[in-house]
Amino acid sequence: MDAAIVDGSALLYATIKSLHKAGSWPHPAGGNTIDGGRYFYRVYACADGGLVTVAAIEPAFRAVLLNTLGFAGDLAFANDDPLHESERREKVARVLVTRRRDEWAETFSSTDGCVAPVLTMDEAEAHPQTRTTFVAVDGVNQPAPGPRFSATPGTVAITPEEASRSDPQALAAWGFQPEEIARLTRDGIAS
C-alpha cells in the first residue's frame, strides 16, 4: 500500500481546484466564497474572545442567518454585489461580537443558520460528535485508530510511555553494529 497525508489533502483540494477552473475562485486567498471572502462563510469573534464559524453558503441557510441576526430587510444583503461585501462582513461582525460564543451556539443550535462554535482542542475531544474519534490511554487523549470497523475494531497497541521509551538496541534491527550503537549512545546521539 502506498499512502500519504498529502494524498488526503489533494482530495480536499479538488473542490477548490474545481471552483477555480469554473471561474468561481478568482481572488487571492481570503477573497473567495469559501475562504473567508464572503460574509456568510467565515469565522467571527464574539464578546468573550471566542469564535464562531458561519457556513451559510446556500440561500435558504443564509436567509435563516440573516433573519436570526436581524438583517432580513437590510438592503446591504438584498443582492450579491461584491462591492458591498466588506459592508456585509462588517455588519455581521458587529452583531456577532455583542454576545458570547456559547450564546450564539445556543441561539443557532435549533436552526439551519449554519453557525457553530470554534472549539478548543479539549472541547473538541469531549464533544458528543467525536465520541469515537479520541481515546484516552494512560490519561492521554489521542486519536483513535482508524478507519473503524465494527467486526474488527482497532485498538491502541502501545501506551504513550512505551511509544517514547529509549531503546538504543532497536538500531540493531536496522543493521547497526553493536560498536556503532555503543558509540552513538556514548556520544549522546542515541539514548
N, C-alpha and C positions, 0 to 999 in steps of 0.2 A: 504494500500500500504506500502511495506517495501522497502525503497531505501536509499542508502548511497553513498557518494562520492567515497568510496573505491570500490564500485561495478563498477563504470565507469572506475576507474584506473585499475581494474582487466581486463577489456575488452581491454584496451590499452596494457597491459602486455601480452596478448595472443599471439601477433605477436612475441615478443621477446622470449617467452617461446617455441613457435613452432620452431623458429630458433635454440634455444639451443638444443632442443630434436633432431633436424635434424643434429646436429654437426656443425652448421654454427655460433654458438655463444660460441666458446671455450675459449676465453680470458677474463681476468678481465676487469672491466669497463674501457672504453676508448681505448680498443684494438680490438673492433669488427666492423663489417661493418657499422652498423647504430648508433654507439655511439661515433663517432669521430676517430675511429681507421684507417679509410681509407681516403685518400686524397680527394675523391670525395663525402664524406658525413660528413661534419664537419663545424665548424664556424671559420672564419678567420678575423684577424684585418686588418683595412685599414689605409691609411695615416693620416686621420683625427681623428683616435681613434674609429671611428665607426666600426661596424662589418657587415659581410655578411655571409649568410648561403650558403653552397654548398650542393646540394642533387641530384647529377647526378648519381644515382645508376644504371640506365640502360645504356648499352653500347652506344646506339645512343645519349643519353644525354651527356654521358662522352666525346664522340667524339666532340660534339659542345663545351663543356667546354674546352677541350684541345686545339682545334683549336683557340678559342677566346683568350685564354691565351698565345698562341704561342708555345705550346708543341706538336703539331700534329706529328712531326717527331722525337721527343725526345725518345731515346731508353729506358730511365728510365720508360716510360709509355707504352712500347711495349708489356709487358706481365703483369701478375697479381702476380708475385713472391713477397711473403710477405717480403723477405729480402730487397727489395727496397722501401718498403712503407714509411719509415722515410725520405728517399731522396725525394720521390714524394711529401710528405706533405710539406717539407721544400721549395721545388721549387715553389709549388703553393702559399705558404705563402709569399715568396719573391716577387712574381709578384703582388699579391693582396694588399700588403702593399704599393705599389707605387702610388695608386690613392685613392681618397675619396670614402666613402661608396656610396654616391648617384651617383657618376660617374660610378661605377661598376653596380649599379642598372640600370642605363640608358643603359649601354653597353649590358647588358644581357636581357633587357626588351622585346626585339623582337626576342629572340632566345629560343631554347629549352635547354639552358645550365644549367638550374636549379640553378641559383644564385639569391638571393634576399636579400634585406637589413634587418638587425635586427632593428626593430623599437623601439622607446621609448614607454612608455605607452600612452603618449599623442598622438604620431604619430599613434599608432595602433588604438586608439579610433576614430581618424579622417580619417582613411584610407577608400577609397571607398569600399573595400571588407567587411568592418564592418558596413556598412550603417544602418543596423537594429539591430546590436548587442548591441549598447550602446544608452542610452537615458540620457538627462540632466533633472534633477529635481531640481528646485531651484538653478541652476547653478552648480550642482554637477553631473559629468558624472558617470554613473553606468551601470552595465549590464542590458539589457532589460529583461523583463520576458520571460521565455522560457518553453517549446517549443512555437514557434509562429504559430498560426493558422489563416488562412485568414478569416474564418467565425466568429471566436470568439477571436479577438486579446486580449492579456493580457495587463494590464496597471499597472503602479506602484501605489500601493494602498495608500501609505502614503509618506509624504515628509521626507527628512533626519532629519529635525528638530523634526517632530512628532515621528520618529523612535527612537530618542535618548532622548526624554523628560523624566524627572524624575516623577515617579508616584508611591510612596510607597503603595498607596491603591490597586495597581494591585496585591499585595501579598494576598489580601483578596480572590481573585479568586482561589488562591492555598491553601486556608484553614487556612491562618494565622489569628489569633485573633487580634482585634484592639489594645489590650495591647502589643502584640508581635510586631506589626508594629510600634507602638509608641516607644518602646524600641529600635528597630533596627534603627529607624530614629534618635533618641536621641544619640545613640552610634556611629553614623556616618557610619553604615553598609549599610543602605538604605538612599537614599536622594530624 
